[in-house]
Amino acid sequence: MSVLREIEQELGRLTDPQRAAHLQRFFKTGPGEYAEGDRFRGIRVPVLRKLVNRYEHVKLADAAALLESRYHEDRLLALLMFVRMTAAGDRETREDIYRLYLKKTAFINNWDLVDTSAEHIIGAHLDGKSKTPLNRLARSECLWERRMAVMATFYDIKRGRFQQILRLAEMLIDDPHDLIHKAVGWMLREVGKRDLRAAEGFLREHCRRMPRTMLRYAIERFPETKRQAYLSGSAEYGKMKCTQGPSGATGLTG
């Protein structure tokens, strides 16, 4: 029996239909929702991580084939395998995984799949390289590719480098999708945890235009008084005053 077939059989054995039904509601798989038609087995993430350890020597080709599965957990397992291979692999292996990842973005089609992998595969690969691929992804018509661009910056953010996320946040400030607002706000919050001045510098310039969800995520860890000031438009920061902008966005004006 091939390793791929063995993995598929193990995933089938672990299927939990009751949990799968819950996950299909949670991940918005209904008609017109962002993950329309996705199918779940009902396998918990810690169980999948144990499978990654069990099959630590799986070939890249087998993991790539698993990524094309109709089942969400199969694709997540494949991406967790990619992440492990990237961390353990040589330069050629990392390059192969990065290129394969970008070829198969159609199968990386939900927020957890993106968030599990983009930082470790795209972000790590672009360390010390041009960030042009992130700009291209951020301009994609595909929601998940835009989220990949944002989440890939977590690699740099953790290392005190904020230029790219601030650039992408400005590019995506008018994005129509809530899942981009959440991702950008989350990454801005991570910037603020490391450098509050950098985060507030961006907010002072752009928060008038920021969608409410993006702003809420960005200021979630701020001191309560300051957070409420951003939300209510009642406080002054230096010569800048928080005001209420169009569509309920909160901004700062002179």
PASEBA-1860 file (N, C-alpha, C; in nm, 3 decimals):
! residues 254
1> MSVLREIE> 0.085/-0.120/0.000/0.000/0.000/0.000/0.089/0.125/0.000 ~ 0.054/0.222/-0.083/0.132/0.346/-0.087/0.110/0.425/0.040 ~ 0.206/0.512/0.073/0.194/0.597/0.191/0.073/0.688/0.179 ~ 0.049/0.741/0.060/-0.066/0.829/0.040/-0.196/0.756/0.070 ~ -0.207/0.635/0.021/-0.329/0.557/0.044/-0.344/0.523/0.193 ~ -0.233/0.495/0.258/-0.237/0.467/0.402/-0.287/0.589/0.479 ~ -0.238/0.707/0.444/-0.282/0.830/0.510/-0.431/0.853/0.486 ~ -0.475/0.834/0.365/-0.617/0.855/0.332/-0.706/0.759/0.411
9> QELGRLTD> -0.662/0.635/0.425/-0.741/0.539/0.501/-0.746/0.578/0.649 ~ -0.635/0.626/0.702/-0.631/0.668/0.842/-0.724/0.787/0.864 ~ -0.726/0.881/0.771/-0.815/0.995/0.781/-0.961/0.951/0.776 ~ -0.988/0.853/0.691/-1.124/0.800/0.685/-1.165/0.736/0.816 ~ -1.073/0.665/0.880/-1.102/0.597/1.006/-1.131/0.698/1.117 ~ -1.068/0.815/1.111/-1.081/0.915/1.215/-1.203/1.005/1.197 ~ -1.278/0.985/1.091/-1.392/1.071/1.060/-1.497/1.069/1.171 ~ -1.549/1.188/1.203/-1.653/1.205/1.304/-1.766/1.285/1.240
17> PQRAAHLQ> -1.870/1.219/1.190/-1.976/1.289/1.116/-2.045/1.399/1.195 ~ -2.065/1.379/1.325/-2.132/1.481/1.405/-2.048/1.608/1.414 ~ -1.920/1.592/1.440/-1.832/1.708/1.445/-1.817/1.770/1.306 ~ -1.815/1.687/1.203/-1.805/1.739/1.066/-1.920/1.832/1.034 ~ -2.041/1.795/1.076/-2.158/1.880/1.051/-2.144/2.015/1.120 ~ -2.091/2.012/1.242/-2.068/2.138/1.314/-1.965/2.224/1.242 ~ -1.856/2.164/1.197/-1.750/2.239/1.129/-1.799/2.299/0.998 ~ -1.885/2.229/0.929/-1.935/2.281/0.802/-2.020/2.406/0.825
25> RFFKTGPG> -2.087/2.415/0.939/-2.159/2.538/0.972/-2.061/2.647/1.015 ~ -1.964/2.610/1.099/-1.869/2.706/1.153/-1.786/2.771/1.043 ~ -1.747/2.692/0.945/-1.661/2.743/0.839/-1.738/2.794/0.717 ~ -1.866/2.818/0.732/-1.946/2.887/0.631/-1.940/2.817/0.495 ~ -1.988/2.694/0.491/-1.981/2.615/0.368/-2.113/2.614/0.290 ~ -2.211/2.689/0.336/-2.341/2.689/0.270/-2.342/2.770/0.141 ~ -2.451/2.764/0.065/-2.462/2.838/-0.062/-2.439/2.988/-0.042 ~ -2.348/3.042/-0.123/-2.319/3.184/-0.117/-2.223/3.224/-0.008
33> EYAEGDRF> -2.182/3.131/0.079/-2.088/3.164/0.185/-1.945/3.148/0.135 ~ -1.849/3.197/0.215/-1.712/3.206/0.164/-1.647/3.070/0.139 ~ -1.694/2.964/0.204/-1.637/2.830/0.183/-1.743/2.736/0.124 ~ -1.822/2.788/0.038/-1.932/2.710/-0.019/-1.883/2.576/-0.075 ~ -1.950/2.469/-0.032/-1.921/2.337/-0.087/-1.808/2.261/-0.022 ~ -1.734/2.324/0.070/-1.624/2.252/0.135/-1.680/2.138/0.220 ~ -1.603/2.031/0.230/-1.647/1.913/0.304/-1.549/1.883/0.417 ~ -1.603/1.836/0.529/-1.522/1.810/0.648/-1.535/1.665/0.692
41> RGIRVPVL> -1.428/1.617/0.755/-1.431/1.483/0.815/-1.462/1.490/0.965 ~ -1.438/1.606/1.027/-1.462/1.618/1.170/-1.343/1.576/1.254 ~ -1.221/1.594/1.203/-1.100/1.554/1.275/-1.039/1.678/1.341 ~ -1.004/1.667/1.467/-0.947/1.780/1.541/-0.803/1.806/1.498 ~ -0.762/1.934/1.508/-0.628/1.974/1.465/-0.518/1.901/1.542 ~ -0.526/1.883/1.675/-0.419/1.808/1.744/-0.400/1.667/1.691 ~ -0.509/1.606/1.645/-0.498/1.472/1.586/-0.422/1.479/1.454 ~ -0.450/1.581/1.377/-0.378/1.598/1.250/-0.229/1.623/1.275
49> RKLVNRYE> -0.198/1.697/1.378/-0.057/1.724/1.408/0.017/1.596/1.449 ~ -0.053/1.507/1.514/0.008/1.377/1.547/0.037/1.298/1.420 ~ -0.052/1.310/1.321/-0.028/1.241/1.194/0.093/1.300/1.122 ~ 0.113/1.429/1.135/0.232/1.492/1.076/0.357/1.427/1.134 ~ 0.357/1.406/1.265/0.473/1.343/1.330/0.488/1.197/1.286 ~ 0.376/1.128/1.274/0.383/0.987/1.235/0.438/0.972/1.093 ~ 0.399/1.063/1.005/0.441/1.055/0.865/0.545/1.162/0.834 ~ 0.641/1.176/0.922/0.740/1.283/0.907/0.828/1.265/0.783
57> HVKLADAA> 0.833/1.144/0.728/0.916/1.121/0.610/0.834/1.112/0.481 ~ 0.711/1.161/0.486/0.627/1.158/0.367/0.694/1.238/0.255 ~ 0.674/1.193/0.132/0.732/1.262/0.017/0.649/1.385/-0.018 ~ 0.715/1.485/-0.072/0.647/1.607/-0.110/0.536/1.579/-0.211 ~ 0.559/1.487/-0.302/0.458/1.454/-0.403/0.332/1.399/-0.339 ~ 0.346/1.318/-0.233/0.229/1.263/-0.165/0.154/1.372/-0.090 ~ 0.227/1.461/-0.024/0.161/1.572/0.046/0.091/1.663/-0.054 ~ 0.152/1.684/-0.169/0.091/1.768/-0.272/-0.038/1.706/-0.324
65> ALLESRYH> -0.038/1.574/-0.340/-0.160/1.506/-0.385/-0.270/1.516/-0.279 ~ -0.231/1.507/-0.152/-0.327/1.518/-0.044/-0.389/1.658/-0.040 ~ -0.313/1.758/-0.079/-0.363/1.896/-0.080/-0.479/1.914/-0.177 ~ -0.493/1.826/-0.273/-0.601/1.837/-0.370/-0.727/1.760/-0.328 ~ -0.727/1.710/-0.206/-0.843/1.636/-0.156/-0.967/1.725/-0.147 ~ -1.084/1.664/-0.157/-1.209/1.739/-0.138/-1.236/1.766/0.009 ~ -1.162/1.699/0.097/-1.185/1.715/0.241/-1.091/1.819/0.300 ~ -1.150/1.906/0.379/-1.077/2.017/0.441/-0.961/1.967/0.527
73> EDRLLALL> -0.985/1.869/0.612/-0.880/1.820/0.702/-0.764/1.757/0.626 ~ -0.791/1.695/0.513/-0.683/1.639/0.432/-0.592/1.751/0.383 ~ -0.654/1.859/0.338/-0.576/1.972/0.288/-0.497/2.039/0.401 ~ -0.560/2.049/0.519/-0.489/2.105/0.633/-0.370/2.017/0.671 ~ -0.389/1.886/0.670/-0.279/1.795/0.701/-0.165/1.814/0.600 ~ -0.199/1.826/0.474/-0.096/1.847/0.372/-0.017/1.974/0.399 ~ -0.087/2.080/0.437/-0.019/2.207/0.463/0.068/2.198/0.588 ~ 0.021/2.128/0.689/0.105/2.107/0.808/0.230/2.028/0.772
81> MFVRMTAA> 0.217/1.935/0.679/0.334/1.861/0.630/0.428/1.954/0.555 ~ 0.371/2.042/0.473/0.453/2.141/0.401/0.533/2.226/0.500 ~ 0.466/2.271/0.605/0.532/2.356/0.705/0.648/2.282/0.770 ~ 0.625/2.156/0.805/0.731/2.076/0.866/0.848/2.056/0.768 ~ 0.815/2.026/0.644/0.920/2.006/0.544/1.000/2.134/0.521 ~ 0.931/2.249/0.524/0.999/2.376/0.505/1.098/2.402/0.618 ~ 1.054/2.377/0.741/1.140/2.402/0.856/1.262/2.310/0.858 ~ 1.244/2.187/0.810/1.351/2.087/0.818/1.433/2.077/0.690
89> GDRETRED> 1.382/2.135/0.581/1.442/2.111/0.451/1.558/2.201/0.417 ~ 1.629/2.164/0.312/1.737/2.247/0.262/1.680/2.356/0.170 ~ 1.768/2.436/0.114/1.724/2.550/0.033/1.641/2.505/-0.086 ~ 1.684/2.398/-0.151/1.611/2.349/-0.268/1.471/2.300/-0.231 ~ 1.461/2.230/-0.119/1.330/2.181/-0.073/1.237/2.297/-0.043 ~ 1.289/2.398/0.027/1.207/2.514/0.061/1.159/2.587/-0.064 ~ 1.245/2.596/-0.161/1.208/2.660/-0.288/1.098/2.581/-0.357 ~ 1.113/2.449/-0.360/1.012/2.363/-0.424/0.876/2.378/-0.356
97> IYRLYLKK> 0.876/2.380/-0.224/0.751/2.391/-0.150/0.686/2.527/-0.175 ~ 0.765/2.632/-0.172/0.712/2.766/-0.198/0.646/2.775/-0.335 ~ 0.713/2.724/-0.437/0.657/2.731/-0.572/0.533/2.643/-0.585 ~ 0.536/2.527/-0.522/0.421/2.438/-0.526/0.301/2.502/-0.454 ~ 0.328/2.564/-0.342/0.224/2.631/-0.264/0.153/2.736/-0.350 ~ 0.229/2.818/-0.419/0.169/2.923/-0.500/0.096/2.868/-0.622 ~ 0.135/2.750/-0.669/0.064/2.687/-0.780/-0.070/2.629/-0.736 ~ -0.081/2.598/-0.608/-0.200/2.527/-0.559/-0.284/2.613/-0.465
105> TAFINNWD> -0.283/2.742/-0.484/-0.361/2.829/-0.396/-0.511/2.802/-0.406 ~ -0.557/2.744/-0.516/-0.700/2.711/-0.529/-0.745/2.612/-0.423 ~ -0.652/2.534/-0.368/-0.686/2.434/-0.266/-0.663/2.485/-0.124 ~ -0.604/2.604/-0.114/-0.578/2.666/0.018/-0.687/2.770/0.036 ~ -0.807/2.721/0.061/-0.927/2.801/0.038/-1.015/2.819/0.161 ~ -0.949/2.840/0.274/-1.022/2.883/0.393/-0.922/2.950/0.487 ~ -0.974/3.028/0.581/-0.885/3.110/0.662/-0.790/3.028/0.748 ~ -0.834/2.915/0.799/-0.744/2.836/0.883/-0.632/2.773/0.802
113> LVDTSAEH> -0.662/2.737/0.678/-0.558/2.681/0.590/-0.452/2.786/0.560 ~ -0.496/2.906/0.531/-0.404/3.017/0.504/-0.323/3.050/0.629 ~ -0.392/3.066/0.742/-0.326/3.114/0.863/-0.226/3.013/0.917 ~ -0.249/2.886/0.891/-0.158/2.781/0.935/-0.028/2.779/0.855 ~ -0.034/2.827/0.733/0.076/2.801/0.641/0.147/2.921/0.582 ~ 0.079/3.032/0.559/0.138/3.141/0.481/0.262/3.199/0.546 ~ 0.256/3.220/0.676/0.372/3.274/0.748/0.495/3.185/0.730 ~ 0.476/3.056/0.744/0.588/2.962/0.749/0.641/2.925/0.611
121> IIGAHLDG> 0.558/2.940/0.510/0.602/2.903/0.375/0.634/3.027/0.292 ~ 0.538/3.117/0.276/0.564/3.238/0.197/0.654/3.333/0.275 ~ 0.613/3.365/0.398/0.690/3.460/0.477/0.834/3.419/0.497 ~ 0.854/3.293/0.532/0.991/3.244/0.554/1.072/3.245/0.426 ~ 1.009/3.206/0.314/1.081/3.202/0.187/1.128/3.341/0.144 ~ 1.047/3.442/0.172/1.079/3.578/0.128/1.167/3.653/0.225 ~ 1.211/3.589/0.331/1.301/3.653/0.426/1.428/3.698/0.355 ~ 1.455/3.827/0.358/1.573/3.881/0.292/1.559/3.897/0.142
129> KSKTPLNR> 1.440/3.870/0.089/1.417/3.881/-0.055/1.316/3.992/-0.084 ~ 1.296/4.019/-0.210/1.195/4.116/-0.253/1.056/4.072/-0.205 ~ 0.975/4.168/-0.161/0.839/4.139/-0.117/0.738/4.158/-0.229 ~ 0.786/4.173/-0.352/0.695/4.191/-0.465/0.589/4.081/-0.475 ~ 0.622/3.954/-0.449/0.516/3.851/-0.454/0.400/3.880/-0.360 ~ 0.427/3.942/-0.246/0.318/3.976/-0.153/0.229/4.084/-0.212 ~ 0.288/4.180/-0.280/0.208/4.284/-0.344/0.118/4.226/-0.451 ~ 0.170/4.128/-0.526/0.088/4.064/-0.629/-0.027/3.987/-0.566
137> LARSECLW> 0.002/3.914/-0.460/-0.105/3.840/-0.393/-0.210/3.936/-0.336 ~ -0.166/4.046/-0.282/-0.259/4.142/-0.222/-0.352/4.204/-0.325 ~ -0.312/4.204/-0.451/-0.395/4.260/-0.557/-0.482/4.153/-0.624 ~ -0.472/4.030/-0.579/-0.545/3.920/-0.641/-0.696/3.937/-0.624 ~ -0.771/3.884/-0.719/-0.916/3.881/-0.705/-0.960/3.772/-0.607 ~ -0.870/3.681/-0.577/-0.900/3.570/-0.487/-0.883/3.614/-0.341 ~ -0.990/3.602/-0.264/-0.988/3.638/-0.123/-0.873/3.570/-0.049 ~ -0.853/3.442/-0.074/-0.755/3.366/0.004/-0.613/3.406/-0.032
145> ERRMAVMA> -0.587/3.444/-0.156/-0.454/3.492/-0.192/-0.426/3.626/-0.126 ~ -0.527/3.710/-0.115/-0.507/3.838/-0.045/-0.477/3.813/0.103 ~ -0.548/3.717/0.161/-0.521/3.686/0.302/-0.382/3.624/0.319 ~ -0.338/3.544/0.222/-0.201/3.491/0.226/-0.099/3.603/0.236 ~ -0.118/3.707/0.156/-0.024/3.819/0.157/-0.014/3.880/0.296 ~ -0.130/3.901/0.359/-0.133/3.962/0.491/-0.068/3.869/0.594 ~ -0.109/3.743/0.596/-0.061/3.652/0.699/0.085/3.616/0.682 ~ 0.136/3.624/0.560/0.278/3.597/0.539/0.365/3.698/0.612
153> TFYDIKRG> 0.313/3.819/0.634/0.393/3.922/0.702/0.416/3.891/0.850 ~ 0.342/3.796/0.904/0.361/3.761/1.045/0.506/3.716/1.071 ~ 0.566/3.655/0.970/0.705/3.611/0.984/0.795/3.731/1.015 ~ 0.779/3.839/0.939/0.859/3.960/0.962/0.818/4.032/1.089 ~ 0.688/4.038/1.116/0.640/4.108/1.235/0.705/4.049/1.360 ~ 0.713/3.916/1.367/0.772/3.850/1.484/0.920/3.884/1.499 ~ 0.978/3.935/1.394/1.121/3.971/1.396/1.142/4.122/1.396 ~ 1.036/4.195/1.429/1.046/4.339/1.445/1.051/4.417/1.316
161> RFQQILRL> 1.004/4.357/1.208/1.005/4.425/1.078/0.859/4.449/1.034 ~ 0.821/4.576/1.026/0.681/4.610/1.007/0.650/4.679/0.874 ~ 0.752/4.707/0.795/0.730/4.786/0.675/0.628/4.723/0.581 ~ 0.638/4.591/0.561/0.552/4.528/0.461/0.407/4.521/0.507 ~ 0.381/4.491/0.631/0.241/4.486/0.674/0.179/4.624/0.670 ~ 0.253/4.728/0.703/0.198/4.863/0.696/0.168/4.901/0.552 ~ 0.253/4.856/0.461/0.228/4.882/0.319/0.103/4.807/0.270 ~ 0.094/4.680/0.307/-0.023/4.601/0.265/-0.151/4.650/0.331
169> AEMLIDDP> -0.141/4.691/0.457/-0.260/4.743/0.525/-0.315/4.863/0.452 ~ -0.228/4.948/0.403/-0.274/5.065/0.326/-0.336/5.021/0.194 ~ -0.273/4.922/0.128/-0.326/4.872/0.001/-0.465/4.811/0.017 ~ -0.488/4.745/0.131/-0.610/4.666/0.150/-0.715/4.737/0.236 ~ -0.696/4.862/0.263/-0.785/4.932/0.354/-0.927/4.942/0.302 ~ -0.941/4.937/0.170/-1.075/4.942/0.108/-1.121/4.805/0.060 ~ -1.054/4.699/0.104/-1.094/4.565/0.062/-1.239/4.539/0.103 ~ -1.316/4.471/0.018/-1.458/4.452/0.048/-1.488/4.341/0.147
177> HDLIHKAV> -1.391/4.254/0.179/-1.424/4.134/0.256/-1.384/4.144/0.402 ~ -1.474/4.103/0.489/-1.454/4.104/0.633/-1.333/4.020/0.675 ~ -1.305/3.911/0.606/-1.193/3.826/0.644/-1.058/3.892/0.617 ~ -1.055/3.987/0.526/-0.934/4.068/0.507/-0.926/4.174/0.615 ~ -1.039/4.235/0.648/-1.040/4.334/0.757/-0.987/4.271/0.885 ~ -1.031/4.150/0.916/-0.987/4.082/1.038/-0.838/4.052/1.034 ~ -0.790/4.003/0.919/-0.648/3.967/0.909/-0.559/4.089/0.922 ~ -0.595/4.197/0.853/-0.514/4.319/0.861/-0.516/4.375/1.002
185> GWMLREVG> -0.636/4.381/1.063/-0.645/4.430/1.199/-0.563/4.346/1.296 ~ -0.568/4.215/1.278/-0.490/4.125/1.363/-0.341/4.154/1.351 ~ -0.291/4.168/1.229/-0.149/4.195/1.212/-0.110/4.332/1.265 ~ -0.198/4.431/1.252/-0.169/4.562/1.312/-0.164/4.552/1.464 ~ -0.251/4.469/1.522/-0.246/4.446/1.666/-0.114/4.384/1.706 ~ -0.064/4.290/1.623/0.065/4.227/1.653/0.178/4.329/1.643 ~ 0.168/4.422/1.549/0.267/4.530/1.543/0.262/4.610/1.672 ~ 0.140/4.647/1.716/0.124/4.726/1.837/0.178/4.659/1.961
193> KRDLRAAE> 0.171/4.527/1.969/0.225/4.455/2.083/0.377/4.469/2.090 ~ 0.439/4.494/1.976/0.584/4.502/1.969/0.634/4.646/1.960 ~ 0.554/4.731/1.897/0.593/4.871/1.878/0.465/4.954/1.867 ~ 0.419/5.003/1.981/0.292/5.078/1.985/0.299/5.204/1.900 ~ 0.415/5.267/1.898/0.427/5.391/1.819/0.408/5.362/1.671 ~ 0.461/5.251/1.623/0.446/5.218/1.481/0.300/5.192/1.447 ~ 0.231/5.119/1.534/0.090/5.090/1.509/0.006/5.216/1.513 ~ 0.029/5.301/1.614/-0.050/5.422/1.624/-0.017/5.522/1.513
201> GFLREHCR> 0.105/5.519/1.465/0.138/5.605/1.352/0.052/5.571/1.232 ~ 0.033/5.441/1.207/-0.054/5.400/1.097/-0.199/5.439/1.125 ~ -0.245/5.416/1.246/-0.384/5.447/1.280/-0.413/5.596/1.267 ~ -0.322/5.678/1.312/-0.346/5.823/1.304/-0.363/5.869/1.159 ~ -0.290/5.806/1.070/-0.296/5.847/0.930/-0.415/5.786/0.858 ~ -0.454/5.662/0.895/-0.548/5.588/0.810/-0.679/5.548/0.876 ~ -0.695/5.563/1.006/-0.812/5.500/1.067/-0.943/5.566/1.028 ~ -0.941/5.687/0.975/-1.066/5.744/0.924/-1.128/5.655/0.818
209> RMPRTMLR> -1.044/5.589/0.737/-1.093/5.505/0.627/-1.107/5.359/0.667 ~ -1.054/5.321/0.781/-1.050/5.179/0.815/-1.190/5.125/0.842 ~ -1.221/5.007/0.788/-1.346/4.941/0.826/-1.350/4.917/0.976 ~ -1.469/4.920/1.031/-1.484/4.910/1.176/-1.421/4.782/1.231 ~ -1.439/4.670/1.161/-1.382/4.544/1.208/-1.230/4.551/1.211 ~ -1.169/4.607/1.109/-1.023/4.620/1.105/-0.975/4.703/1.223 ~ -1.044/4.814/1.250/-1.005/4.900/1.361/-1.019/4.827/1.494 ~ -1.130/4.759/1.513/-1.152/4.688/1.640/-1.042/4.585/1.666
217> YAIERFPE> -1.007/4.509/1.563/-0.901/4.410/1.580/-0.768/4.478/1.611 ~ -0.740/4.589/1.545/-0.611/4.656/1.561/-0.592/4.712/1.701 ~ -0.699/4.760/1.763/-0.687/4.827/1.893/-0.730/4.739/2.010 ~ -0.752/4.612/1.985/-0.805/4.522/2.088/-0.720/4.519/2.214 ~ -0.588/4.531/2.201/-0.498/4.523/2.317/-0.460/4.661/2.372 ~ -0.516/4.767/2.315/-0.486/4.899/2.366/-0.545/4.916/2.507 ~ -0.488/5.005/2.588/-0.552/5.037/2.716/-0.698/5.078/2.692 ~ -0.784/5.042/2.784/-0.928/5.060/2.763/-0.965/5.205/2.731
225> TKRQAYLS> -0.907/5.300/2.800/-0.940/5.440/2.774/-0.907/5.478/2.630 ~ -0.790/5.437/2.587/-0.748/5.470/2.450/-0.834/5.395/2.349 ~ -0.866/5.268/2.377/-0.949/5.190/2.286/-1.086/5.254/2.269 ~ -1.144/5.294/2.380/-1.275/5.357/2.373/-1.269/5.491/2.303 ~ -1.157/5.560/2.317/-1.142/5.688/2.248/-1.142/5.668/2.096 ~ -1.071/5.565/2.050/-1.073/5.537/1.907/-1.212/5.501/1.860 ~ -1.283/5.423/1.940/-1.416/5.376/1.899/-1.522/5.485/1.906 ~ -1.507/5.574/2.003/-1.612/5.675/2.023/-1.581/5.808/1.957
233> GSAEYGKM> -1.452/5.829/1.924/-1.415/5.956/1.863/-1.413/6.070/1.962 ~ -1.380/6.041/2.089/-1.393/6.144/2.192/-1.260/6.197/2.244 ~ -1.148/6.135/2.206/-1.021/6.170/2.269/-0.928/6.243/2.173 ~ -0.832/6.315/2.231/-0.728/6.381/2.153/-0.594/6.316/2.182 ~ -0.514/6.301/2.076/-0.377/6.252/2.090/-0.287/6.361/2.034 ~ -0.223/6.436/2.123/-0.145/6.549/2.077/-0.238/6.650/2.011 ~ -0.208/6.683/1.886/-0.290/6.777/1.811/-0.389/6.706/1.722 ~ -0.395/6.572/1.733/-0.483/6.494/1.648/-0.606/6.454/1.726
241> KCTQGPSG> -0.722/6.474/1.668/-0.846/6.442/1.736/-0.920/6.332/1.664 ~ -0.968/6.233/1.740/-1.043/6.122/1.684/-1.182/6.170/1.644 ~ -1.224/6.142/1.522/-1.355/6.183/1.475/-1.424/6.068/1.406 ~ -1.553/6.081/1.391/-1.631/5.976/1.325/-1.632/6.001/1.175 ~ -1.590/5.901/1.099/-1.585/5.914/0.955/-1.701/5.846/0.886 ~ -1.697/5.835/0.753/-1.805/5.772/0.678/-1.822/5.627/0.715 ~ -1.943/5.577/0.703/-1.978/5.436/0.724/-1.938/5.386/0.863 ~ -1.934/5.477/0.961/-1.906/5.433/1.098/-1.761/5.416/1.129
249> ATGLTG> -1.669/5.446/1.032/-1.527/5.434/1.060/-1.484/5.546/1.153 ~ -1.384/5.520/1.237/-1.334/5.620/1.328/-1.200/5.670/1.275 ~ -1.180/5.802/1.278/-1.057/5.856/1.223/-0.995/5.961/1.313 ~ -0.881/6.012/1.272/-0.812/6.117/1.346/-0.792/6.234/1.253 ~ -0.825/6.354/1.299/-0.807/6.472/1.216/-0.737/6.579/1.298 ~ -0.681/6.676/1.227/-0.615/6.784/1.297/-0.714/6.889/1.346
END
